[in-house]
Amino acid sequence: MKINKIIEGCLRKDKKSWDLFVQKYSKLIYWAIRKRLEASGFEYNQDDIDYIFQEVFLSILNGDKLLQLKNIKTIASWLAVIASNKTIDIMSRKAKENERLMQDMPDFSDDSFRQDIEKRDLMSLLSEVINSLSSKEKIIIGLNLIENRTHKEIAGITDIPINTVSTTIVRAKEKLKKELTKKNFKNL
């Protein structure tokens, strides 16, 4: 099927056309994401790449971005730019979330060596626990703890039932508390 027909089908939200579009441009999108991540110096893992990949295609499908394509001959570079921009947006948001987590940490203003070590250990543990969560849990807990969204707002944003959102938040917080307690961070 020619790309013009695939795009027309995508604009009609035709599943077969969309599947062909994703299949045709997946490698390009992955390449653009990796290239941007490597050039930016962001720390990332395969979950980050997969999440960004999904977000790129969702933004194209749900945002009707294909309507913005002016010249079919430039689709590859156009998609690479979209993937690159989405990568920067997501990784910048992730960096801000990490920064916010750091700001929400207890103040270890005393310069003692022991407290510095405890702070580094705590941050390492928090990162480890958060990274052990599924992508869905990371998104939900991030919206709740980082962006201070209510359970109802998160349910609306993610299209996940509010009870599932609430359960996910409770379980993630319990897991975090359990790991902190296990590592003797009891007073936090």
KERO-526336 format. One record per residue: chain; y, z, x of N, C-alpha, C, CB in turn; residue number from 1; residue in three letters. Coordinates in pm, whole numbers. Each point is the difference from the previous one (the first is absolute). Glycine has a CB too. Example, Ala and Ser with C-alpha at 12.3 -4.5 7.8 and 13.67 -1.06 7.14 Angstrom:
# residues 2
 chain   n.c2   n.c3   n.c1  ca.c2  ca.c3  ca.c1   c.c2   c.c3   c.c1  cb.c2  cb.c3  cb.c1   n res
     A   -569    780   1319    119      0    -89    120      0     90   -117    125   -189   1 ALA
     A    222   -197    154    119      6     82    109     73    -77    -63   -215    118   2 SER
END
This chain:
# residues 188
 chain   n.c2   n.c3   n.c1  ca.c2  ca.c3  ca.c1   c.c2   c.c3   c.c1  cb.c2  cb.c3  cb.c1   n res
     A   -118      0     85    118      0    -85    124      0     90   -124    123   -187   1 MET
     A    221   -204    153    124     -9     78     85    124    -22     -6   -250    -16   2 LYS
     A     85    280    118     81    122     -3     98      2   -117    -22     13    248   3 ILE
     A     77   -128   -285     92     -5   -116    -70     51   -126    122   -195    104   4 ASN
     A   -246    150   -123    -77     42   -119    -35    149      8    -94   -234    -21   5 LYS
     A     62    280    142    -33    142     17    122     85    -36   -168    -55    181   6 ILE
     A    285     16   -130    122     77    -28     33     -3   -149     85    -53    231   7 ILE
     A    -98    -63   -292     24     -9   -145    -93     96    -74     72   -242     23   8 GLU
     A   -199    246     17    -95     92    -61     38    145     24   -178   -170     30   9 GLY
     A    223    200     92     43    137     32    117     42    -88    -79    -30    237  10 CYS
     A    171    -60   -259    116     31    -83    -41     26   -146    143   -141    151  11 LEU
     A   -256     79   -190    -54     25   -135    -91    123     -1     12   -247    -49  12 ARG
     A    -25    313    166    -86    118     18   -147    -35    -20    188    146    -80  13 LYS
     A   -225   -269    117   -139    -46     -9    -79     64    114     71   -220   -107  14 ASP
     A   -179    292     72    -78     75     99    -62    -93    105    -48    172   -174  15 LYS
     A     -6   -285    133    -64    -92     95    103    -52    100   -170    -66   -176  16 LYS
     A    286     30    129    107    -48     89     44    110     95     76   -161   -177  17 SER
     A    -63    280    123     42    113     84   -105     27    108    126    100   -194  18 TRP
     A   -254   -101    157   -107     20     98      5   -106    110   -143    104   -180  19 ASP
     A    166   -228    141     11   -109     99    121     21     92   -111   -158   -163  20 LEU
     A    221    201    104    123     25     77    -24    110    104    140    -71   -198  21 PHE
     A   -200    182    154    -28    111     90    -95    -45    110     36    164   -187  22 VAL
     A   -140   -236    148    -98    -49     98     67    -92    103   -181     17   -174  23 GLN
     A    267   -103    128     64    -97     89     97     66     99    -22   -170   -182  24 LYS
     A     92    276    140    106     57     83    -29    139     56    154   -134   -135  25 TYR
     A   -273    186    113    -34    135     49     16     13    151   -158     22   -190  26 SER
     A    101   -116    264      8      8    147    144     -3     48   -222   -113     15  27 LYS
     A    304     29    -75    141     -8     37     70    134    -26     -1   -247    -52  28 LEU
     A    -25    307    -63     65    126    -35    -44    110     97     11    -70   -244  29 ILE
     A   -142     79    270    -47     99     97     65    -21    136   -219     15   -123  30 TYR
     A    228   -139    166     60    -32    130    147     46      2   -157   -198     27  31 TRP
     A    232    167   -132    142     35     -6     19    152      0     47   -214   -125  32 ALA
     A   -133    284     54      9    147     -4    -25     57    139    -76      2   -241  33 ILE
     A    -32    -45    303    -34     52    135    110    -33    100   -245    -27    -52  34 ARG
     A    294    -94     47    105    -41     94    124     89    -16    -87   -238     -6  35 LYS
     A    127    265   -117    117     83    -25    -25    144     45     64   -147   -194  36 ARG
     A   -183    197    166    -33    137     42      2     13    152   -139     28   -207  37 LEU
     A     80   -124    275     -3      4    147    141    -11     58   -229   -103     -3  38 GLU
     A    311     19    -56    137    -20     51     88    122    -28    -26   -248    -35  39 ALA
     A     -4    320    -72     87    111    -41    -29    129     74     15   -106   -222  40 SER
     A   -135    119    276    -36    123     68    -46    111    -93    162    -64    173  41 GLY
     A   -177     35   -302    -50    100    -95   -144     35     36    153    -87   -182  42 PHE
     A   -190    213    164   -139     38      9    -64    -39   -132     46    194    162  43 GLU
     A   -163   -258   -154    -66    -45   -123   -150     -2     21    201   -137    -63  44 TYR
     A   -271    126    -50   -146    -14      4    -40   -108   -101    -32    244     70  45 ASN
     A    -97   -267    -82    -48   -106    -89     35     29   -146   -186    -46    160  46 GLN
     A    187    173   -199     39     35   -137    144    -42    -29   -159    194      5  47 ASP
     A    247   -177     94    139    -43    -17      6   -151    -21     80    192    145  48 ASP
     A   -153   -265    -62     -1   -146    -11    -52    -44   -136    -34    -19    249  49 ILE
     A    -77     79   -293    -58    -36   -130     95     34   -114   -229     38     94  50 ASP
     A    296     76    -85     94     40   -103    117    -99     -7    -65    242     33  51 TYR
     A    120   -276     82    112    -95      4    -45   -136    -54     99    121    199  52 ILE
     A   -217   -165   -158    -56   -127    -47     -3     -3   -153   -140    -19    211  53 PHE
     A     87    126   -269     -7      9   -145    140     -2    -63   -214    130     21  54 GLN
     A    305    -57     38    136      6    -54     71   -135      8     10    241     68  55 GLU
     A    -37   -317     37     61   -133     14    -43    -88   -118      3     21    253  56 VAL
     A   -133    -27   -277    -48    -85   -109     41     53   -136   -192    -67    143  57 PHE
     A    194    198   -160     46     55   -128    147    -33    -24   -166    186     22  58 LEU
     A    248   -180     84    142    -32    -19     19   -147    -33     61    183    160  59 SER
     A   -147   -268   -105      9   -143    -32    -42    -25   -144    -45    -60    241  60 ILE
     A    -66    121   -281    -52    -21   -135     88     66   -105   -229    -12     94  61 LEU
     A    254    142    -78     72     75   -103    150    -31     -1   -171    178     21  62 ASN
     A    225   -213     93    143    -27      8     34   -145    -23     18    187    156  63 GLY
     A   -118   -268   -186     21   -144    -20     79    -60    116     -6     34   -248  64 ASP
     A    -23      9    369     71    -50    118    -22   -150     21    -24    226    102  65 LYS
     A    -87   -278   -152    -27   -143     18    108    -87    -65   -246     51      7  66 LEU
     A    316      7   -103    111    -75    -61    114    -21     99    -63     96   -224  67 LEU
     A     70    -11    327    106     -8    100    -29   -105    108     50    240    -43  68 GLN
     A   -174   -286     50    -38    -98    101     71   -132    -29   -225    112     32  69 LEU
     A    309   -154     60     82   -120    -22    -72   -128     46    205    141     26  70 LYS
     A   -283   -129     81    -65   -118     56   -145     33     31    219    -84     97  71 ASN
     A   -310     19   -163   -143     27     17    -44    -19    146    -37    -72   -237  72 ILE
     A    106    -11    311    -37    -25    139     26    120     90     50   -241    -37  73 LYS
     A     35    332     -7     33    117     81    -74    126    -46    223   -101     43  74 THR
     A   -327     85   -124    -67    116    -58    -57     93    107    -55   -138   -200  75 ILE
     A      0     85    307    -59     86    104    106     89     64   -174   -175     44  76 ALA
     A    285    117     -5    104     82     62     63     94   -103     46   -185    167  77 SER
     A    -32    139   -289     55     82   -108    -88    123    -23    100   -206   -107  78 TRP
     A   -232    186    103    -93    111    -18      2     95    120   -144   -148   -142  79 LEU
     A    156     92    263      6     84    121    123     90     -3   -121   -179    129  80 ALA
     A    232    125   -176    123     80    -10    -17    110   -105    139   -201     68  81 VAL
     A   -198    169   -181    -24    100   -104    -90    111     55     26   -175   -181  82 ILE
     A   -134    137    250    -92     99     57     70     86    105   -193   -155    -43  83 ALA
     A    273     92    126     73     72    104     99    100    -61    -24   -198    154  84 SER
     A     99    153   -254     97     88    -66    -69    116    -73    153   -196    -27  85 ASN
     A   -264    168    -40    -74    104    -71    -55    101    101    -59   -163   -186  86 LYS
     A     13    115    301    -51     89    105    109     95     47   -164   -176     72  87 THR
     A    281    123    -46    112     84     45     36    101   -108     87   -189    143  88 ILE
     A    -80    145   -268     34     91   -110    -99    116     -9    103   -193   -125  89 ASP
     A   -230    159    127   -103    103    -17     -6     93    120   -131   -159   -142  90 ILE
     A    138    105    262     -8     85    119    126     84     16   -149   -171    109  91 MET
     A    263    119   -150    123     79      3     -9    116    -98    132   -203     66  92 SER
     A   -186    173   -184    -19    105   -100    -99    105     52     48   -166   -186  93 ARG
     A   -153    121    251    -98     92     56     64     88    108   -185   -166    -49  94 LYS
     A    269    105    134     69     77    105     93    104    -63    -13   -199    157  95 ALA
     A     82    161   -264     89     95    -68    -81    113    -63    164   -185    -46  96 LYS
     A   -281    153     -9    -86    103    -58    -45     97    108    -76   -160   -178  97 GLU
     A     36    107    292    -42     85    111    116     87     48   -170   -172     68  98 ASN
     A    290    113    -63    118     75     41     28    112   -100     95   -205    111  99 GLU
     A   -111    174   -238     24    100   -104   -102    112     10     97   -177   -150 100 ARG
     A   -222    141    176   -102    103     20     39     91    114   -176   -155    -87 101 LEU
     A    227     96    194     43     79    115    114     95    -40    -69   -187    156 102 MET
     A    162    140   -236    113     83    -42    -45    113    -91    150   -198     21 103 GLN
     A   -257    174    -98    -50    101    -92    -87    105     68      9   -172   -179 104 ASP
     A    -36    151    306    -82     95     74     80    128     23   -128   -189    112 105 MET
     A     58    300    -94     71    124     31     83    -16    127   -183    134   -111 106 PRO
     A    294    -64    116     91    -10    114    -53     85    116    195    -39   -155 107 ASP
     A   -232    -28    262    -43     69    120    114     -9    101   -247    -53    -43 108 PHE
     A    359    116     10    119    -13     85    -14     74    133    136    -23   -207 109 SER
     A   -222    125    211    -25     69    126    -71    -98     93    -14    228   -115 110 ASP
     A     61   -238    238    -53    -99     93   -127     43     72    231    -77     29 111 ASP
     A   -298    178    -79   -119     48     71   -108   -108      3     54    235    -69 112 SER
     A   -127   -235    175   -105    -98     21   -106      8   -111     40     13    248 113 PHE
     A    -77    110   -287   -102     19   -101     40    -65   -133    -66    214    113 114 ARG
     A    191   -198   -153     46    -57   -126      4   -153      6    134    208    -41 115 GLN
     A    -94   -262    156     -1   -146     14   -141    -55    -15    199     14    151 116 ASP
     A   -295     54    -90   -139    -42    -11    -48      9   -144    -42     76    236 117 ILE
     A     76     34   -303    -39     17   -140     58   -110    -87    -13    247     35 118 GLU
     A    138   -282    -10     65   -105    -79    -70   -134     22    219    122     15 119 LYS
     A   -249   -154    110    -71   -126     29   -139      0    -64    127    -22    216 120 ARG
     A   -196    136   -207   -132     10    -61      7    -18   -151    -71    152    185 121 ASP
     A    172    -91   -246     18    -11   -144     28   -144    -41     87    236     -5 122 LEU
     A      1   -303     77     33   -139    -33   -122    -90     17    238     39     70 123 MET
     A   -313    -13     34   -122    -78     24    -99     22   -114     36     17    249 124 SER
     A    -53    107   -289    -91     31   -109     47    -62   -131    -60    213    115 125 LEU
     A    189   -202   -144     54    -61   -123    -24   -151     -1    174    180    -12 126 LEU
     A   -147   -245    125    -23   -145      9   -147    -32    -21    194    -22    156 127 SER
     A   -280    102    -94   -144    -22    -12    -46     13   -145    -31     87    234 128 GLU
     A     77     17   -301    -40     23   -139     55   -111    -90     -6    249     41 129 VAL
     A    132   -284    -23     61   -105    -83    -69   -133     26    220    121      3 130 ILE
     A   -251   -151    122    -67   -127     32   -144     -3    -51    144    -20    201 131 ASN
     A   -204    136   -227   -136      3    -52     -4    -30   -151    -61    166    179 132 SER
     A    177   -163   -242      7    -29   -143    -20   -149    -23    154    195    -37 133 LEU
     A   -201   -231    -81    -12   -141    -36    140    -60    -17   -224     42   -114 134 SER
     A    231   -172    112    130    -67    -17     68     46   -129    -86   -199    128 135 SER
     A      8    210   -236     54     44   -128     55    142     12   -162   -150   -123 136 LYS
     A     86    239    189     44    138     15    127      8     86   -238     77    -24 137 GLU
     A    244   -159    130    118     -1     87    124    -40    -79   -144    -55    198 138 LYS
     A    128    -47   -281    113    -48    -79     45    110    -98    -83   -240     21 139 ILE
     A    -13    298    -91     33    101   -101     63    123     65   -188    -82   -145 140 ILE
     A    126    133    252     52    121     64    135    -29     66   -236     83     38 141 ILE
     A    253   -205     14    128    -38     59    110     -3   -104   -122   -133    171 142 GLY
     A     93     74   -286    100     -5   -108     35    142    -46    -87   -226    -72 143 LEU
     A    -13    314     69     24    136    -47     72     84    105   -204    -18   -142 144 ASN
     A    151     24    262     57     90    101    120    -60     72   -226     95     29 145 LEU
     A    223   -224     -3    107    -62     78    117    -41    -89   -171    -80    164 146 ILE
     A    139     15   -275    107    -51    -86     31     93   -118    -68   -231     65 147 GLU
     A     -1    345    -71     21     99   -106    -12    -57   -141    148    119    157 148 ASN
     A   -242   -210   -175    -22    -60   -132    -89     92    -83     24   -232     96 149 ARG
     A      1    233   -226    -83     80    -91   -132    -72    -23    205     97   -112 150 THR
     A   -300    -24     59   -131    -59    -29     15   -117    -97   -111    223     40 151 HIS
     A    199   -205   -138     23   -105   -100     62   -124     65     30    177   -178 152 LYS
     A     66   -157    268     63   -114     69   -104    -73     86    222    121      3 153 GLU
     A   -305    -45     66   -102    -61     85    -98    -80    -84     23    188    165 154 ILE
     A    -62   -134   -280    -91    -71    -90     62   -133    -43    -97    220    -81 155 ALA
     A    226   -219     53     69   -123    -40      9   -101    113    130    132   -163 156 GLY
     A   -103    -84    283     15    -88    115   -133    -64     39    191    141     80 157 ILE
     A   -297    -59    -79   -129    -47     50    -92    -54   -108     22    166    178 158 THR
     A     16   -149   -303    -83    -42   -113   -135     72      3    115   -225     -1 159 ASP
     A   -110    353     38   -118     86      4     24    109   -104    -50    -48    249 160 ILE
     A    -54     85   -326     18    104   -102     56    129     60   -189   -100   -131 161 PRO
     A    277    167     56     68    120     50   -100    108     39    197    -54   -144 162 ILE
     A   -307     67     70   -101    101     35    -63    -31    136    -47     37   -243 163 ASN
     A     25   -163    272    -56    -39    130    101     29    110   -139   -179   -110 164 THR
     A    266    150     83    106     29     98      2    151     28    136   -199    -80 165 VAL
     A   -136    280    -25      5    145     17   -120     51     78    128     19   -214 166 SER
     A   -247    -67    179   -121     41     70      4    -40    146   -127    -20   -214 167 THR
     A    173   -101    241      8    -49    138     95     86     82    -49   -233    -80 168 THR
     A    163    268     24     98     83     71    -58    139     28    189   -126   -110 169 ILE
     A   -251    186     10    -58    133     18   -107     -3    109     47     56   -241 170 VAL
     A   -136   -155    235   -108     -9    100     54    -24    140   -151    -87   -178 171 ARG
     A    250      1    190     58    -29    132     67    125     57     34   -241    -65 172 ALA
     A     39    313    -19     66    123     46   -103    107     37    199    -53   -147 173 LYS
     A   -308     61     69   -107     96     32    -64    -35    133    -42     38   -245 174 GLU
     A     19   -166    267    -60    -44    127     93     35    116   -121   -188   -119 175 LYS
     A    249    163    101     98     33    104      1    151     26    140   -199    -68 176 LEU
     A   -136    279    -38      2    146     15   -127     49     68    144     18   -205 177 LYS
     A   -257    -72    165   -129     39     58     -3    -28    150   -112    -45   -220 178 LYS
     A    157    -74    259      0    -37    141     98     86     80    -63   -234    -63 179 GLU
     A    178    262      4     98     87     69    -56    141     17    189   -136    -97 180 LEU
     A   -255    186     -6    -59    134      8   -112      3    104     59     41   -241 181 THR
     A   -141   -145    241   -109     -9     97     51      6    144   -129   -135   -165 182 LYS
     A    247     77    187     58     -6    135     97    116     26    -24   -250     -6 183 LYS
     A     18    352    -81     81    122     17    150    -22    -21   -171     77    158 184 ASN
     A    210   -172   -240    140    -16    -39     15     66   -137     29   -218    134 185 PHE
     A    -61    345   -141     -8     72   -128    135     34    -60   -213     93     77 186 LYS
     A    313    -79      5    130     45    -50     90   -111    -46    -20    189    152 187 ASN
     A    -30   -310   -162     87   -113    -37    -11    -31   -146    -25    -94    227 188 LEU
END
